[in-house]
Amino acid sequence: MLRAYKTELDPNNKQRTLLVRYCGVARFVYNWALADRIERYKQDSATNHYEQKRRFNALKGEQFPWVKDVAYVVTESSFANCDRAYRNFFRRVKAGDKEVGFPKFKSRRHGLGSFTLRGNIHIAENTVKLPRIGELRLKEDGYLPVNGIKILSANICERAGHWFISLQVEEPDLPVPPVGKGVIGVDLGVKVLATCSDGTVFPNPKSLYRYEKKLAHIQRELSRRKKGSKNRAKSKRRVANLHYRIANIRRYSLHEVSRYLTVRAKPEVIVLEDLNVSGMLKNRHLSKAIMDASFGEIRRQLEYKCQWYGVGLKVADRFYPSSKTCSECGAVKPLLKLSERTYVCEKCGAIIDRDFNASLNLARLGSSRLRLEPPNKRGLPVEGRMETPLKQEPGSCININPGLPYMGISTSGAKHG
């Protein structure tokens, strides 16, 4: 089982300077490789990162001798990252993306960056020893695994003056916990982040909205500072720290939702909606709030956490009318405005919260194998019918992880999960 652990480092001033140097070398090598790729592309000449590394190693002794001060694996990973970005560029070209462009160069204005190390890495209770860097203290004791693991790589990055290490390790397969009982439907929204069919409601922290005025004030202050001055550097750090705080508030709330659904509630199946986020962002009145809610991140966290804890995850069809359907009688409203926060059924007279009604319909969809017929001529889904098999077609649930006990990789770290 592959797993990632991310935690914060506590380097001293000398180690901090060394980490900044490593990030600088990784950024320089990446930009050199990308510029070489673009030049070769214009000349219609093929190359790969192995050939690039050979030419760079022949030049660095005379032109870039300071590159030898860092571990060789740092430059090697930079070439690999550039090659991956370039292959993604060609993949977007073949897919017909209209806004495709060359990968962007890395700039220090957007952060110091990151670098990757492999090889002789040792972990203790409160320290980690890295090759050519030495022993670094950790801000959290006893979080990183010490025994029974194989360390594959360590990625060190900087964010708003904070240094983090992310370890990718190989652990022995763990037995899948016993499967829980029941089905929970989850309705995601902007006003309320998540409404569960068991009655649990998670409010939306609206982290960007809370600090939007303060952020605008500091950014206005930054724009008035003289470039290169110390006051401008101070304002820049204030902006970075505020963005860091906003991201942390958002990340905590998202992990709170995913942990409750997979660990505390422990259902047999979780049912989500397949939201068309890219289409929802075209609404200029709600686009900022939708991006702040991070619906895609909730789904990503549930995908790997459900695999860890043996919970089934299913996604309802995008055109399933969970909000328009009455959870009592199954009647479907032809029109439901976004401003109608309370669902009133004209057929049976039921009055229920709009989001809670949608979550009940999602739970019913996952437990009863309900399937929708194709849309009628007016484009409105007609009432569903019962079927024994669960088909992957419009209106059905798609099983994300049918092959348990496969364990996924956590790219955000298991610290929050």
C-alpha positions as CSV (number, residue, x, y, z in Angstrom):
1,M,0.0,0.0,0.0
2,L,1.3,3.4,-1.0
3,R,0.6,6.3,1.3
4,A,1.7,9.9,1.8
5,Y,2.4,11.6,5.1
6,K,2.7,15.4,5.2
7,T,3.8,17.4,8.2
8,E,5.5,20.7,9.0
9,L,9.3,21.1,9.5
10,D,11.0,23.3,12.1
11,P,14.3,24.3,10.5
12,N,16.8,26.7,12.0
13,N,18.2,29.7,10.1
14,K,21.1,27.7,8.6
15,Q,18.9,24.9,7.5
16,R,16.3,27.3,6.1
17,T,19.0,28.9,3.9
18,L,20.0,25.5,2.7
19,L,16.4,24.6,1.8
20,V,16.0,27.9,-0.1
21,R,19.1,27.0,-2.1
22,Y,17.8,23.6,-3.0
23,C,14.5,25.1,-4.1
24,G,16.4,27.6,-6.3
25,V,18.4,24.9,-8.0
26,A,15.3,22.8,-8.6
27,R,13.5,25.8,-10.1
28,F,16.5,26.8,-12.3
29,V,17.0,23.3,-13.7
30,Y,13.2,23.0,-14.5
31,N,13.3,26.3,-16.3
32,W,16.4,25.4,-18.2
33,A,14.9,22.1,-19.3
34,L,11.6,23.8,-20.3
35,A,13.4,26.5,-22.4
36,D,15.4,23.8,-24.1
37,R,12.2,21.8,-24.9
38,I,10.5,24.9,-26.3
39,E,13.5,25.7,-28.5
40,R,13.7,22.1,-29.7
41,Y,10.0,22.1,-30.5
42,K,10.3,25.3,-32.6
43,Q,13.2,23.6,-34.5
44,D,11.2,20.5,-35.0
45,S,13.8,18.4,-33.1
46,A,12.8,15.6,-30.8
47,T,14.4,15.2,-27.3
48,N,13.7,13.5,-24.0
49,H,14.7,14.2,-20.4
50,Y,17.5,11.5,-20.5
51,E,19.2,13.3,-23.4
52,Q,18.6,16.6,-21.7
53,K,20.3,15.4,-18.5
54,R,23.4,14.3,-20.5
55,R,23.8,17.7,-22.1
56,F,23.1,19.5,-18.9
57,N,25.7,17.4,-17.0
58,A,28.3,18.2,-19.7
59,L,27.6,22.0,-19.3
60,K,27.1,22.4,-15.5
61,G,30.8,22.0,-14.7
62,E,31.7,25.1,-16.6
63,Q,28.5,27.2,-16.7
64,F,26.6,26.2,-13.6
65,P,29.2,24.9,-11.0
66,W,26.9,25.9,-8.1
67,V,24.4,23.2,-9.1
68,K,26.9,20.6,-7.7
69,D,26.3,21.9,-4.2
70,V,23.0,20.1,-3.9
71,A,22.1,16.5,-4.2
72,Y,22.0,15.1,-7.7
73,V,18.5,13.7,-7.3
74,V,17.1,17.2,-7.1
75,T,18.2,18.0,-10.6
76,E,17.0,14.6,-11.8
77,S,13.5,15.1,-10.4
78,S,13.3,18.5,-12.0
79,F,14.0,17.0,-15.4
80,A,11.3,14.4,-14.7
81,N,8.8,17.0,-13.7
82,C,9.5,19.0,-16.8
83,D,9.0,15.9,-19.0
84,R,5.7,15.2,-17.2
85,A,4.5,18.8,-17.8
86,Y,5.5,18.6,-21.5
87,R,3.7,15.3,-22.0
88,N,0.6,16.8,-20.4
89,F,0.9,19.7,-22.8
90,F,0.8,17.3,-25.8
91,R,-2.1,15.4,-24.2
92,R,-4.1,18.7,-24.0
93,V,-3.3,19.4,-27.7
94,K,-4.5,16.0,-28.8
95,A,-7.7,16.5,-26.7
96,G,-8.5,19.7,-28.6
97,D,-8.2,22.1,-25.7
98,K,-8.6,25.6,-27.2
99,E,-6.6,27.3,-24.4
100,V,-3.6,25.0,-24.5
101,G,-0.1,26.5,-24.2
102,F,3.4,25.5,-23.2
103,P,4.0,24.8,-19.6
104,K,4.8,27.9,-17.6
105,F,8.2,28.8,-16.2
106,K,8.6,28.7,-12.4
107,S,9.1,32.1,-10.8
108,R,10.1,33.0,-7.3
109,R,7.4,35.6,-7.2
110,H,4.9,32.8,-6.8
111,G,6.8,31.1,-4.0
112,L,10.1,29.4,-3.4
113,G,8.8,26.1,-4.8
114,S,9.7,22.6,-3.9
115,F,12.2,19.8,-4.5
116,T,12.3,16.0,-4.2
117,L,14.8,13.8,-2.5
118,R,15.3,10.0,-2.6
119,G,17.8,7.6,-1.1
120,N,19.1,7.7,2.5
121,I,16.1,9.1,4.4
122,H,15.7,8.2,8.1
123,I,12.7,9.0,10.3
124,A,12.6,9.4,14.1
125,E,9.9,10.4,16.5
126,N,10.5,14.1,16.2
127,T,13.2,14.4,13.4
128,V,13.8,13.4,9.8
129,K,17.3,13.0,8.3
130,L,17.7,13.9,4.7
131,P,20.7,13.3,2.4
132,R,23.1,16.2,2.0
133,I,20.9,18.4,4.3
134,G,21.1,16.6,7.7
135,E,18.7,16.2,10.5
136,L,15.6,18.5,10.6
137,R,13.2,18.8,13.5
138,L,9.5,18.2,13.1
139,K,6.8,20.4,14.6
140,E,4.6,17.4,15.4
141,D,6.1,14.5,17.3
142,G,5.1,10.9,16.6
143,Y,3.1,11.5,13.5
144,L,5.4,10.1,10.8
145,P,5.6,6.2,10.7
146,V,8.9,4.9,12.0
147,N,8.9,1.1,11.7
148,G,7.6,-1.3,9.0
149,I,7.7,1.0,6.1
150,K,9.8,1.6,3.0
151,I,10.4,5.3,2.2
152,L,10.2,6.0,-1.5
153,S,10.7,9.8,-1.7
154,A,10.5,13.0,0.2
155,N,9.1,16.2,-1.2
156,I,10.0,19.5,0.6
157,C,8.0,22.6,-0.2
158,E,7.5,26.1,1.2
159,R,4.2,27.9,1.8
160,A,4.0,31.4,3.3
161,G,7.3,30.9,5.2
162,H,6.3,27.5,6.5
163,W,8.3,24.4,5.4
164,F,6.6,21.1,4.9
165,I,7.8,17.6,4.1
166,S,5.6,15.0,2.3
167,L,6.9,11.4,2.5
168,Q,5.7,8.7,0.1
169,V,6.0,5.4,1.8
170,E,5.2,1.8,1.1
171,E,3.3,0.1,4.0
172,P,2.1,-3.5,4.4
173,D,-1.5,-4.0,3.4
174,L,-3.8,-3.4,6.3
175,P,-7.0,-5.5,6.8
176,V,-10.1,-3.7,5.6
177,P,-12.3,-2.8,8.5
178,P,-15.7,-4.4,8.7
179,V,-18.3,-2.8,6.5
180,G,-20.8,-0.6,8.2
181,K,-24.6,-0.6,7.7
182,G,-26.9,1.8,6.0
183,V,-26.6,4.3,3.2
184,I,-25.9,8.0,3.5
185,G,-26.7,10.5,0.8
186,V,-24.7,13.7,0.8
187,D,-26.0,16.9,-0.9
188,L,-23.3,19.5,-1.5
189,G,-24.1,23.2,-1.6
190,V,-22.9,26.8,-1.2
191,K,-25.2,28.0,1.6
192,V,-24.6,24.7,3.5
193,L,-21.4,22.8,2.6
194,A,-22.8,19.3,3.1
195,T,-26.2,18.0,4.2
196,C,-26.3,14.3,5.1
197,S,-29.4,12.1,5.0
198,D,-28.9,11.2,8.7
199,G,-29.6,14.8,9.7
200,T,-26.0,16.0,10.1
201,V,-25.3,19.4,8.6
202,F,-21.9,20.9,7.9
203,P,-22.0,24.7,7.6
204,N,-19.9,26.4,4.9
205,P,-17.0,28.3,6.5
206,K,-16.8,30.6,3.5
207,S,-13.2,31.3,4.3
208,L,-12.6,33.5,1.3
209,Y,-15.7,35.5,1.9
210,R,-14.8,36.1,5.6
211,Y,-11.4,37.5,4.7
212,E,-12.1,39.1,1.3
213,K,-12.2,42.7,2.5
214,K,-9.0,42.3,4.6
215,L,-7.3,40.6,1.7
216,A,-8.3,43.4,-0.7
217,H,-7.0,46.0,1.8
218,I,-3.6,44.3,2.1
219,Q,-3.3,43.8,-1.6
220,R,-4.1,47.5,-2.2
221,E,-1.4,48.3,0.3
222,L,1.0,46.0,-1.6
223,S,0.3,47.7,-4.9
224,R,1.3,51.1,-3.5
225,R,4.6,50.0,-2.1
226,K,7.8,50.7,-4.0
227,K,9.2,47.7,-5.8
228,G,12.2,46.3,-4.1
229,S,11.6,48.0,-0.8
230,K,11.4,46.3,2.6
231,N,7.9,47.6,3.2
232,R,6.8,45.9,0.0
233,A,8.3,42.6,1.2
234,K,6.4,42.9,4.5
235,S,3.1,43.5,2.7
236,K,3.8,40.6,0.4
237,R,4.4,38.3,3.4
238,R,1.1,39.6,4.9
239,V,-0.8,38.6,1.7
240,A,0.8,35.2,1.7
241,N,0.0,34.6,5.3
242,L,-3.6,35.5,4.8
243,H,-3.9,33.2,1.8
244,Y,-2.3,30.5,3.9
245,R,-4.9,31.0,6.6
246,I,-7.8,31.0,4.2
247,A,-6.6,27.7,2.6
248,N,-6.1,26.1,6.1
249,I,-9.7,27.0,7.2
250,R,-11.1,25.5,3.9
251,R,-8.9,22.4,4.2
252,Y,-9.9,21.7,7.8
253,S,-13.7,21.9,7.0
254,L,-13.3,19.6,4.0
255,H,-11.4,17.0,6.0
256,E,-14.0,17.3,8.8
257,V,-16.8,16.3,6.3
258,S,-14.9,13.4,4.8
259,R,-13.8,12.1,8.1
260,Y,-17.3,12.1,9.6
261,L,-18.7,10.2,6.6
262,T,-16.0,7.5,6.5
263,V,-14.9,7.1,10.1
264,R,-17.6,8.4,12.5
265,A,-20.8,7.6,10.6
266,K,-19.3,4.5,9.0
267,P,-22.1,3.7,6.5
268,E,-22.0,0.8,4.0
269,V,-22.4,3.2,1.1
270,I,-22.0,6.9,0.5
271,V,-23.9,8.5,-2.4
272,L,-22.8,11.7,-4.0
273,E,-24.0,13.9,-6.8
274,D,-22.0,14.2,-10.0
275,L,-21.9,17.9,-10.1
276,N,-21.0,19.8,-13.3
277,V,-18.7,22.2,-11.6
278,S,-17.3,23.7,-14.8
279,G,-20.8,24.5,-16.0
280,M,-21.8,26.0,-12.6
281,L,-18.8,28.3,-12.7
282,K,-20.2,30.1,-15.7
283,N,-22.7,31.7,-13.3
284,R,-20.8,34.9,-12.5
285,H,-22.9,35.5,-9.4
286,L,-22.0,32.1,-7.8
287,S,-18.6,31.2,-9.4
288,K,-16.5,32.6,-6.5
289,A,-18.6,30.9,-3.8
290,I,-18.5,27.6,-5.7
291,M,-14.7,27.7,-6.0
292,D,-14.5,28.5,-2.3
293,A,-16.6,25.5,-1.4
294,S,-14.3,23.0,-3.3
295,F,-16.8,20.3,-4.3
296,G,-14.1,18.4,-6.3
297,E,-11.8,18.2,-3.3
298,I,-14.5,16.7,-1.1
299,R,-15.1,14.0,-3.7
300,R,-11.3,13.3,-4.1
301,Q,-11.0,12.9,-0.3
302,L,-13.9,10.6,-0.1
303,E,-12.6,8.4,-2.9
304,Y,-9.3,7.5,-1.1
305,K,-10.7,7.5,2.4
306,C,-13.5,5.2,1.5
307,Q,-10.9,2.8,0.1
308,W,-8.9,3.1,3.4
309,Y,-11.9,2.3,5.7
310,G,-13.9,-0.1,3.5
311,V,-16.8,2.1,2.7
312,G,-18.5,2.0,-0.7
313,L,-18.7,5.2,-2.7
314,K,-21.3,5.7,-5.5
315,V,-21.9,8.7,-7.6
316,A,-25.4,9.5,-8.9
317,D,-26.0,10.4,-12.5
318,R,-25.6,14.1,-13.3
319,F,-29.1,14.4,-14.5
320,Y,-30.8,12.7,-11.6
321,P,-33.2,15.3,-10.1
322,S,-32.4,14.9,-6.4
323,S,-33.6,18.4,-5.5
324,K,-36.7,18.4,-7.7
325,T,-37.9,15.0,-6.4
326,C,-40.1,14.7,-3.4
327,S,-38.6,12.3,-0.9
328,E,-42.1,11.3,0.4
329,C,-44.1,10.5,-2.7
330,G,-41.5,10.6,-5.5
331,A,-43.2,13.4,-7.5
332,V,-40.8,15.5,-9.7
333,K,-41.2,19.2,-9.9
334,P,-40.8,20.6,-13.5
335,L,-39.2,23.8,-12.1
336,L,-37.4,24.6,-8.8
337,K,-35.8,28.0,-8.4
338,L,-32.5,28.3,-6.6
339,S,-34.1,30.8,-4.2
340,E,-36.6,28.2,-3.0
341,R,-34.8,26.8,0.1
342,T,-37.8,24.9,1.3
343,Y,-39.3,22.1,-0.8
344,V,-43.1,22.1,-0.9
345,C,-44.6,19.1,-2.7
346,E,-47.8,20.0,-4.6
347,K,-48.8,16.4,-4.8
348,C,-48.6,15.2,-1.2
349,G,-48.2,18.5,0.6
350,A,-44.8,17.6,2.2
351,I,-42.7,20.5,3.5
352,I,-39.0,19.8,3.9
353,D,-35.7,21.6,3.7
354,R,-34.5,21.6,0.1
355,D,-31.0,20.2,0.8
356,F,-32.2,17.6,3.3
357,N,-34.8,16.4,0.7
358,A,-32.0,16.0,-1.9
359,S,-29.8,14.0,0.5
360,L,-32.8,11.6,1.3
361,N,-33.3,11.1,-2.4
362,L,-29.6,10.3,-2.9
363,A,-29.7,7.8,0.0
364,R,-32.8,6.2,-1.5
365,L,-31.1,6.0,-4.9
366,G,-28.1,4.1,-3.4
367,S,-30.2,1.7,-1.3
368,S,-33.1,0.9,-3.7
369,R,-31.2,0.6,-7.0
370,L,-33.5,3.3,-8.5
371,R,-32.9,4.1,-12.1
372,L,-34.2,6.9,-14.3
373,E,-35.7,6.5,-17.7
374,P,-34.2,8.6,-20.5
375,P,-35.3,12.3,-20.6
376,N,-38.6,13.0,-22.3
377,K,-39.1,15.4,-25.1
378,R,-39.2,18.4,-22.8
379,G,-35.8,17.5,-21.4
380,L,-37.2,16.7,-18.0
381,P,-36.4,13.3,-16.4
382,V,-39.5,11.2,-15.9
383,E,-40.2,9.2,-12.7
384,G,-37.8,6.4,-12.0
385,R,-38.6,2.7,-11.7
386,M,-37.1,-0.2,-9.7
387,E,-34.6,-2.6,-11.1
388,T,-32.7,-5.4,-9.5
389,P,-29.3,-4.9,-11.2
390,L,-27.5,-1.6,-10.8
391,K,-26.7,-0.4,-14.3
392,Q,-24.2,2.3,-15.1
393,E,-26.4,4.4,-17.3
394,P,-28.2,7.8,-16.9
395,G,-29.9,7.9,-13.5
396,S,-27.9,5.1,-11.9
397,C,-25.2,5.2,-9.3
398,I,-21.6,4.5,-10.5
399,N,-19.6,2.5,-8.0
400,I,-16.2,4.3,-7.5
401,N,-14.4,1.5,-5.6
402,P,-15.9,-1.9,-6.3
403,G,-12.6,-3.7,-5.9
404,L,-12.0,-3.3,-2.2
405,P,-9.5,-3.7,-0.4
406,Y,-7.4,-1.6,-2.8
407,M,-5.8,1.3,-0.8
408,G,-5.2,4.6,-2.6
409,I,-2.6,7.3,-2.2
410,S,-3.3,10.4,-0.1
411,T,-1.8,13.4,-1.8
412,S,-2.9,15.7,1.0
413,G,-1.5,13.6,3.8
414,A,-3.2,11.4,6.3
415,K,-2.8,14.0,9.0
416,H,-6.3,15.4,8.6
417,G,-8.0,12.1,7.8
